[in-house]
């Protein structure tokens, strides 16, 4: 699978996960779907070339989406991160500058824009890390 088009989608609601996967597929992304944090981590272990993680905050599996993304970072993932929630206060202070927050409700255009933004933020963070500067706090590179 091409790294630039591989998305890990973590969403506990099956209907929402299916619709999001269809939207992303129609936009040219290859999608790996997981229903909770444990399944998401397992998929990332199996497919470390994942380019983008799109996760709801409340996903189950013993962790929320932000904690899962933080764990994946600690394990060496350089994937861009989009965090989705209906509560804009729930995650803003935990994200740091390298993740993109997408408030619910959202449409296809907003989802794709959030992915583009997350990829741009991630690219800047990689440049900073390559220059030997200290990493960002929160969900850092």
C-alpha positions in Angstrom: 0.0 0.0 0.0 1.2 3.5 -0.8 2.2 5.3 2.4 0.8 8.7 1.2 -2.7 7.3 0.9 -3.0 4.9 3.9 -5.4 6.0 6.7 -6.0 4.3 10.0 -9.6 5.1 10.9 -10.6 4.5 14.6 -14.3 4.9 15.4 -16.4 2.9 17.8 -19.7 3.5 16.0 -20.0 1.0 13.1 -22.3 3.1 11.0 -20.1 6.2 11.3 -17.0 4.2 10.7 -18.5 2.7 7.5 -19.6 6.1 6.1 -16.2 7.7 6.9 -14.4 4.8 5.3 -16.5 5.2 2.1 -15.9 9.0 2.1 -12.1 8.5 2.4 -12.1 5.7 -0.2 -13.9 7.9 -2.6 -11.3 10.6 -2.0 -8.5 8.1 -3.0 -7.4 6.9 0.4 -6.9 3.3 1.4 -8.5 2.8 4.7 -7.8 0.5 7.6 -10.7 0.6 10.0 -10.7 -0.2 13.7 -13.5 -0.1 16.3 -11.4 0.7 19.4 -7.9 1.6 20.6 -6.6 -1.9 20.9 -7.6 -2.8 17.3 -6.1 0.5 16.1 -2.8 -0.2 17.8 -2.7 -3.7 16.4 -3.3 -2.4 12.9 -0.5 0.2 13.3 1.8 -2.6 14.4 0.9 -4.6 11.3 1.0 -1.6 8.9 3.6 0.9 10.3 3.6 2.8 7.0 0.2 4.4 7.9 0.3 8.0 6.9 -2.7 9.4 8.7 -4.6 8.5 11.9 -8.2 9.7 12.0 -9.8 8.9 15.4 -12.7 9.9 17.5 -11.9 10.8 21.1 -14.3 8.3 22.7 -13.4 5.0 21.1 -13.2 2.4 23.8 -10.7 -0.4 24.1 -9.2 1.0 27.3 -8.0 4.3 25.9 -9.4 7.4 24.3 -8.3 8.4 20.8 -5.8 10.9 22.0 -4.2 8.5 24.4 -4.0 5.9 21.5 -2.4 8.4 19.2 0.1 9.4 22.0 1.0 5.7 22.4 1.5 5.2 18.7 3.8 8.2 18.7 5.8 6.6 21.6 6.0 3.5 19.5 7.6 5.4 16.7 4.7 6.4 14.4 5.2 9.5 12.3 1.6 9.5 11.1 -0.4 12.7 10.9 -3.3 12.8 13.4 -6.9 14.0 13.1 -8.9 13.9 16.4 -12.7 14.1 16.1 -15.1 15.0 19.0 -18.4 16.6 19.6 -17.0 18.4 22.6 -14.4 21.0 21.5 -13.3 21.4 25.1 -12.5 17.7 25.6 -9.2 17.6 23.8 -7.8 21.0 22.8 -5.2 21.2 25.6 -4.0 17.6 25.0 -3.4 17.8 21.2 -0.4 20.0 20.9 0.4 21.7 17.6 1.0 18.6 15.4 -2.6 17.2 15.5 -5.7 18.6 13.9 -9.0 18.8 15.8 -12.2 18.3 13.8 -15.4 19.2 15.7 -18.6 17.3 15.1 -20.7 17.6 13.1 -18.6 17.7 10.0 -19.0 17.0 6.3 -16.8 15.4 3.6 -15.1 18.7 2.8 -14.2 19.4 6.5 -12.9 15.9 7.0 -10.6 16.1 3.9 -9.4 19.6 4.9 -8.6 18.3 8.4 -6.5 15.5 6.9 -4.7 18.0 4.7 -4.1 20.3 7.7 -2.8 17.4 9.9 -0.4 16.3 7.1 0.9 19.9 6.8 1.4 20.2 10.6 3.1 16.8 10.6 5.5 17.8 7.8 6.5 21.0 9.7 7.1 18.9 12.9 9.3 16.5 11.0 11.3 19.4 9.7 11.7 20.8 13.2 12.7 17.3 14.5 15.2 16.9 11.6 16.8 20.2 12.6 17.4 18.9 16.1 15.1 21.3 17.8 13.1 20.2 20.9 9.8 18.4 20.0 6.5 20.0 20.6 4.5 19.1 23.7 1.3 17.2 23.5 1.0 15.0 20.4 4.4 15.7 19.2 6.5 14.3 16.4 
